[in-house]
Amino acid sequence: MTNQSVWMHIGAGSFHRAHQAWYLHKLREQGDDSWSIALGNIRNDAAPLLKQLAAQEGEYVLETVTPDGERAYETITSLRKILPWDSDISALVEQGAKSETRVIGFTVTEAGYYLTPEFELDLTQPDVQADVKGDIRTIYGALARILTQRVANGGAPVTLLNCDNLRHNGERFRHGFLAFLTAKGDNALANWVRENTTSPNTMVDRITPRPTPDVAERVKAATGKEDGASVMAESFIQWVIEDDFIAGRPALEKVGVELVESVLPWEEAKIRILNATHAAIAWAGTLIGRNYIDDSTRQPAIYQLAYDYVTQDVMPSLSPSPLDLADYRDVVLARFSNPYIKDTNQRVGADGLSKIPGMVTPTLRECYQRGAEPAATAVLPALFFLFLQRWACDDLPYTYQDGVLQADALRQQFSRSDALNAFLSDSALFGELAQDKAFHALVTRSVADLQLWLKQPERMLAAV
């Protein structure tokens, strides 16, 4: 392995194994085996999966499916080292400290960056406080420990690559990480990070549901393999990265990755047209008793509210764009309608408390700035309010997962008669619009219209 370059990835979930690992596998298929992946996790929730992958020598089958139901199966070979979990993340620290590790990638979801609406590190979060004192609950605490050892081993430069749906993800992660090191009082490491790392912005895209038991059954039927770590995804895939790697990189351009100077136009289109719409469909579908994204998207009223949100408010906000935004909208809605993916509303509807400020509020703000009332976008926070209202009454059909949820305080808020006003007045969700009477009135009307719609979900939404 001395001549090999290692991409150490933190976050062993399905998305990494259907996305970044697939691209590096395609390079190996072309005969370029100069890069391999070492995979680990910060928390112990992936320990059984890591154990299974280790037993399979890192190999697993990826099933992809087109909107027409055409399935394909590939054995992914890019994971050459599985890093077992322990409470000191010792395998991650050991691998991350080696000079052969030239990229440290990570996938931890939006809530895992603990940022305020102003994109500053939220030092009041208990996990962040614990890590400032030396624990390892967050990406910041983990990287501080890994990079401290790397410096002790000679301090070879390394790229820190974010693979999440956070807007300006590289720079915002980097800003948060440096703030964390400052809070920790580790100015020496902060200075080393500034000089010896880069954090390119990226845009990643491939719908990857949580695997269900029938994936392994189909894999066995198609390939004959007993695979306890198989994963499935849609056939569509995209990766756009700013070409700013400090210690070399795989030849990703040879396998369809777009290396660009600025990822911004792709990122904004993805976050507002794909991610925000995805969440809205999940909340709306849940409210009318649907379990899956595809089924929810095919409900005419839900499809229309998603279409109108993008067409009326997002496209004017993002124009001019190097992308064909109307085509992107149509492709996204077709992908969401894919009946073979069976992505759950539970997975997609998670982390709404981070998704509203990150994915929805910018469009609300920009509509008002150009003198337009964001009637179509106001439906999204209205849906999320009604979704949270159900959650507060223990009336959701599944457990709602949200990395920044403070359950007791939110239940108390929703028990009040002015719950909607309190929700709309939350500057963590809506920034300066939290004080805007016109915004309050608009979303209040949207909530009332949605409440009427929920009594007759087959009718079209009047307000949209």
C-alpha positions in Angstrom: 0.0 0.0 0.0 3.0 2.4 0.1 2.4 3.6 -3.4 -1.3 3.8 -2.9 -3.4 6.8 -2.1 -6.2 6.4 0.4 -9.5 8.2 0.5 -10.6 7.8 4.2 -14.3 8.3 4.5 -16.2 9.0 7.7 -19.9 7.9 7.4 -20.6 4.4 6.4 -24.2 4.9 5.4 -25.9 3.9 2.2 -25.3 7.2 0.4 -21.5 7.0 0.4 -21.6 3.4 -0.7 -23.9 4.2 -3.6 -22.1 7.4 -4.6 -18.5 8.2 -3.9 -17.5 4.5 -3.6 -19.2 3.8 -6.9 -17.1 6.5 -8.7 -13.9 5.1 -7.3 -15.0 1.6 -8.2 -15.5 2.8 -11.8 -11.9 4.0 -11.8 -10.7 0.7 -10.7 -12.7 -1.0 -13.4 -10.8 1.2 -15.9 -7.5 -0.2 -14.5 -6.7 2.7 -12.2 -6.3 1.2 -8.8 -4.1 4.0 -7.4 -6.8 5.1 -5.0 -8.8 3.1 -2.5 -11.3 3.8 0.3 -10.8 3.2 4.0 -14.3 3.4 5.6 -15.2 4.1 9.2 -17.8 5.9 11.4 -17.8 8.3 14.3 -20.7 6.7 16.2 -21.3 3.0 16.9 -24.7 2.9 15.0 -22.8 1.6 11.9 -20.7 -1.0 13.9 -22.8 -4.0 12.7 -22.5 -2.8 9.1 -18.8 -2.3 9.4 -18.4 -5.8 10.8 -20.4 -7.2 7.9 -18.4 -5.3 5.3 -15.2 -6.5 7.0 -16.4 -10.1 6.7 -17.1 -9.5 3.0 -13.6 -7.9 2.6 -15.2 -4.6 1.8 -17.2 -5.8 -1.2 -20.9 -5.5 -1.6 -23.5 -5.4 -4.3 -25.1 -2.1 -5.5 -28.5 -2.4 -7.1 -29.7 0.4 -9.3 -33.1 0.9 -10.8 -34.3 3.2 -13.6 -37.7 4.9 -13.7 -38.8 2.1 -16.1 -37.9 -0.6 -13.5 -34.7 -1.8 -15.2 -32.4 -3.1 -12.5 -28.6 -3.5 -12.6 -26.2 -5.1 -10.2 -22.5 -4.3 -9.6 -20.1 -5.6 -7.0 -18.3 -2.5 -5.6 -14.6 -3.1 -5.0 -13.3 0.3 -3.9 -13.5 -0.2 -0.1 -10.2 -1.9 0.5 -10.0 -1.2 4.3 -12.8 -1.3 6.9 -12.0 0.7 10.0 -13.7 -0.9 13.0 -15.4 1.4 15.5 -14.4 1.9 19.1 -15.1 4.8 21.5 -11.7 6.4 20.7 -12.2 6.0 17.0 -8.6 4.6 17.1 -8.8 3.0 13.6 -9.9 6.3 12.1 -7.2 8.2 13.9 -4.5 5.8 12.8 -5.5 5.8 9.2 -6.2 9.5 9.1 -2.7 10.3 10.5 -0.9 8.4 7.6 0.5 10.5 4.8 -1.0 8.0 2.2 -4.4 9.3 3.3 -4.7 12.2 0.9 -8.4 12.9 1.2 -10.7 12.7 4.2 -14.3 12.7 3.1 -17.4 12.7 5.3 -21.1 12.3 5.1 -22.9 13.3 8.3 -26.2 15.1 7.1 -27.0 18.8 7.4 -27.8 18.7 11.2 -24.4 17.2 11.9 -22.7 20.5 11.3 -24.5 22.3 14.2 -24.7 25.6 12.5 -26.9 28.6 13.4 -29.1 30.3 10.8 -26.2 32.7 10.2 -23.9 29.6 9.6 -21.9 30.0 12.7 -21.0 27.0 14.9 -23.7 26.7 17.6 -21.6 26.3 20.7 -24.7 25.8 22.8 -25.3 22.4 21.3 -24.6 19.7 24.0 -22.6 17.5 21.5 -20.5 20.4 20.5 -19.9 21.4 24.1 -18.9 17.8 24.9 -16.4 17.7 22.0 -14.8 21.1 23.0 -14.0 19.3 26.2 -12.4 16.4 24.3 -15.2 14.0 23.5 -16.0 12.6 19.9 -19.6 13.1 19.1 -19.3 15.4 16.1 -17.3 15.6 12.9 -15.4 18.4 14.5 -14.3 16.4 17.5 -13.4 13.5 15.3 -11.3 15.5 12.9 -9.6 17.4 15.8 -8.4 14.1 17.2 -7.5 12.6 13.7 -5.6 15.7 12.6 -3.8 16.2 15.9 -2.3 12.7 15.4 -1.6 13.6 11.7 0.4 16.6 12.8 2.3 14.5 15.3 3.2 12.1 12.5 4.7 14.8 10.3 1.6 16.7 9.2 1.3 15.9 5.5 -1.4 18.1 3.7 -4.8 16.6 3.3 -8.1 17.6 1.6 -11.2 17.6 3.8 -14.1 16.9 1.5 -17.7 17.4 2.5 -20.2 15.1 0.7 -23.5 16.5 2.2 -26.4 18.7 1.1 -25.2 21.8 3.0 -25.1 24.9 0.9 -21.5 26.1 0.4 -20.7 22.9 2.2 -16.9 23.0 2.1 -16.5 26.6 3.2 -19.2 26.3 5.9 -17.8 23.1 7.3 -14.4 24.8 7.3 -15.6 27.9 9.1 -17.4 25.7 11.7 -14.3 23.6 12.2 -12.0 26.5 12.7 -14.5 28.1 15.2 -14.5 24.7 17.0 -10.7 24.6 17.3 -10.7 28.2 18.5 -13.3 27.4 21.2 -11.2 24.4 22.1 -8.2 26.7 22.5 -6.2 24.8 19.9 -4.8 27.6 17.9 -1.8 25.6 16.7 -4.1 23.0 15.0 -6.3 25.7 13.6 -3.2 27.4 12.0 -2.1 24.0 10.6 -5.6 23.4 9.1 -5.5 26.8 7.4 -2.1 26.1 5.9 -2.3 22.3 5.1 -5.9 21.5 4.2 -8.4 22.5 1.6 -12.2 22.1 1.7 -13.7 22.2 -1.8 -17.4 22.8 -2.1 -19.2 19.9 -3.7 -22.7 18.9 -4.9 -23.7 15.3 -4.6 -26.8 13.6 -6.0 -28.2 10.1 -6.0 -31.5 9.1 -4.3 -30.5 6.2 -2.0 -33.2 4.8 0.3 -32.4 2.9 3.5 -32.0 -0.7 2.4 -34.9 -3.1 3.1 -34.6 -6.9 3.4 -35.9 -7.4 -0.2 -32.8 -5.7 -1.6 -30.6 -8.6 -0.4 -33.3 -11.1 -1.7 -33.1 -9.5 -5.2 -29.3 -9.4 -5.1 -29.2 -13.1 -4.3 -31.7 -14.0 -7.0 -29.7 -11.9 -9.6 -26.1 -12.7 -8.6 -26.3 -15.7 -6.4 -24.5 -13.8 -3.6 -25.5 -13.7 0.0 -24.8 -10.1 0.7 -25.5 -8.6 4.2 -24.3 -5.2 3.1 -26.1 -4.7 -0.2 -27.4 -1.2 -1.1 -29.8 0.1 -3.7 -30.2 3.5 -5.4 -31.7 5.1 -8.5 -29.8 4.9 -11.7 -29.3 8.7 -11.9 -26.0 10.0 -10.3 -24.2 13.3 -10.3 -21.2 14.8 -8.5 -19.8 18.3 -9.0 -16.6 19.3 -7.2 -14.5 22.4 -7.0 -11.1 21.3 -8.2 -9.1 22.4 -5.1 -7.4 19.3 -3.7 -4.2 20.0 -1.8 -2.6 16.5 -1.9 -3.7 15.1 -5.2 -7.0 13.4 -6.1 -8.4 10.4 -8.1 -8.9 11.0 -11.8 -12.6 11.5 -11.2 -13.2 13.4 -14.4 -12.6 10.0 -16.2 -15.8 8.6 -14.6 -18.2 11.4 -15.1 -17.5 13.7 -12.1 -17.7 17.4 -13.1 -14.6 19.3 -11.8 -15.4 23.0 -11.8 -14.2 26.3 -10.6 -17.4 27.1 -8.7 -20.1 24.6 -7.7 -22.6 27.4 -6.8 -25.1 27.1 -9.8 -25.4 23.3 -9.4 -25.6 23.5 -5.7 -28.3 26.1 -5.6 -30.4 24.2 -8.1 -30.0 20.9 -6.2 -30.7 22.3 -2.8 -33.8 24.3 -3.8 -35.3 22.3 -6.6 -34.4 18.8 -5.5 -33.8 18.8 -1.7 -36.5 21.3 -0.6 -39.1 19.8 -2.9 -38.2 16.3 -1.7 -38.8 17.2 1.9 -42.1 19.0 1.1 -43.4 16.0 -0.7 -42.4 13.8 2.2 -44.3 16.1 4.7 -47.3 16.4 2.4 -47.4 12.6 1.7 -47.2 11.8 5.4 -50.1 14.2 6.2 -52.4 12.3 3.8 -51.3 8.8 5.0 -48.8 7.9 2.3 -45.6 6.1 3.2 -43.4 6.5 0.1 -42.1 9.4 -1.9 -43.1 8.0 -5.3 -46.7 7.5 -4.2 -46.8 10.9 -2.6 -45.4 12.6 -5.7 -48.0 11.0 -8.0 -50.9 12.6 -6.0 -52.0 15.4 -8.3 -52.2 18.1 -5.6 -48.8 17.3 -4.2 -47.2 17.1 -7.6 -48.8 20.5 -8.4 -47.6 22.2 -5.2 -44.0 21.0 -5.9 -44.2 22.1 -9.5 -45.6 25.5 -8.7 -43.0 26.1 -5.9 -40.1 25.5 -8.3 -41.7 27.3 -11.3 -43.2 30.3 -9.7 -40.5 31.1 -7.0 -37.3 29.1 -7.4 -36.7 29.5 -11.1 -36.9 33.3 -11.0 -34.6 33.3 -8.0 -31.9 31.2 -9.8 -32.1 32.8 -13.2 -29.9 33.3 -15.2 -28.3 29.9 -14.7 -26.0 27.6 -16.7 -28.5 24.8 -16.1 -31.8 24.4 -17.9 -33.9 24.8 -14.8 -37.2 23.8 -16.3 -35.7 20.6 -17.5 -34.0 20.0 -14.2 -37.4 20.4 -12.4 -39.0 17.9 -14.7 -36.2 15.4 -14.3 -36.3 15.7 -10.5 -40.1 15.2 -10.4 -39.8 12.2 -12.7 -37.1 10.7 -10.4 -39.3 11.3 -7.3 -42.2 9.5 -9.1 -40.0 6.3 -9.7 -42.2 3.5 -8.3 -39.2 1.1 -8.0 -37.2 3.2 -5.5 -39.6 3.0 -2.5 -37.9 5.8 -0.7 -39.7 6.5 2.6 -41.3 9.7 3.6 -39.7 9.1 7.0 -36.2 9.2 5.6 -36.7 12.2 3.3 -38.8 14.2 5.8 -36.2 14.0 8.5 -34.1 17.0 9.8 -36.8 19.5 8.8 -35.5 22.0 11.4 -32.3 22.3 9.4 -33.9 22.0 6.0 -36.3 24.9 6.4 -33.6 27.5 7.1 -31.1 26.0 4.7 -33.3 25.0 1.7 -36.5 27.1 1.9 -36.0 30.4 3.7 -33.5 31.7 1.0 -36.2 31.5 -1.6 -38.8 33.2 0.6 -36.3 36.0 1.3 -35.4 36.5 -2.4 -39.0 36.6 -3.5 -39.7 39.4 -1.1 -36.5 41.2 -2.1 -37.7 41.3 -5.7 -41.2 42.5 -4.7 -42.9 39.1 -5.3 -45.1 37.4 -2.7 -43.7 33.8 -2.3 -47.2 32.2 -2.2 -45.9 28.9 -3.6 -42.9 28.7 -1.3 -45.0 29.5 1.8 -46.7 26.2 1.3 -43.5 24.4 2.4 -43.2 25.9 6.0 -47.0 25.5 6.3 -46.7 21.8 5.5 -43.8 21.4 8.0 -45.9 23.2 10.7 -48.8 20.8 10.2 -46.3 17.9 10.1 -44.8 19.0 13.5 -48.2 19.5 14.9 -48.9 15.9 14.2 -45.6 15.0 15.7 -46.4 16.9 18.9 -49.6 15.0 19.2 -47.8 11.7 18.7 -49.9 11.3 15.5 -47.1 10.5 13.0 -47.0 7.0 11.6 -43.3 6.8 12.3 -40.5 8.2 14.5 -39.5 11.6 13.3 -35.7 12.0 13.3 -34.1 15.5 13.6 -30.5 16.1 14.7 -31.3 19.5 16.3 -34.7 18.6 17.8 -35.2 19.7 21.4 -38.3 17.6 21.9 -39.6 18.8 25.3 -39.4 22.5 24.3 -41.0 22.0 20.9 -43.9 19.9 22.4 -44.5 22.7 24.9 -44.5 25.3 22.1 -47.0 23.3 20.1 -49.3 22.9 23.1 -49.9 26.6 23.2 -52.8 28.3 21.4 -50.4 30.6 19.5 -48.2 27.7 18.3 -48.3 28.9 14.7 -47.2 32.4 15.6 -44.4 31.0 17.8 -43.3 28.7 14.9 -43.2 31.6 12.4 -41.5 33.9 14.9 -38.5 31.5 15.2 -35.5 33.3 13.7 -33.6 30.0 13.7 -36.0 28.9 11.0 -36.9 32.1 9.1 -34.2 34.7 9.9 -35.4 38.3 9.6 -38.8 37.1 8.2 -39.7 35.9 11.7 -40.5 39.5 12.4 -42.4 40.1 9.1 -46.2 40.5 9.5 -46.8 39.9 5.7 -44.9 36.6 5.9 -46.8 35.6 9.0 -50.1 36.3 7.3 -49.1 34.5 4.1 -48.1 31.3 5.9 -51.2 31.5 8.1 -53.3 31.5 5.0 -51.4 28.6 3.6 -51.9 26.6 6.7 -55.6 27.3 6.6 -55.8 26.2 3.0 -53.8 23.0 3.7 -56.1 22.2 6.6 -59.1 22.3 4.2 -57.1 20.2 1.7 -56.4 17.6 4.3 -60.1 17.0 4.7 -60.3 16.3 0.9 -56.8 15.4 -0.3 -58.1 14.5 -3.8 -58.9 18.2 -4.5 -56.3 20.7 -5.8 -54.9 23.2 -3.5 -56.6 26.6 -4.0 -53.7 28.7 -2.7 -51.2 27.3 -5.1 
